[in-house]
């Protein structure tokens, strides 16, 4: 898989680290156990185009928002996370 880094150009995915999607909001400390169960165990598993967070660890070290199709692993694009 190739990722188009906006700073370094197109690179192999082996140069990057992904943390996936942003986690859901954490429940309050006094939230019911069902809310904690959902927070820990339930995650979306989208089929299709999905935004993920990746860091170019063997390059510019910048964080990127990568649009990737989870069915085919085709990368539709990438943009810098900084504003």
Protein Blocks (a to p, Z undefined) as FASTA:
>chain_A
ZZddfknopadfklpccebjaddddddfkbcfklmmmmmmpccddedjdddddddfklno
pacdddddfklopafbdcdfbZZ
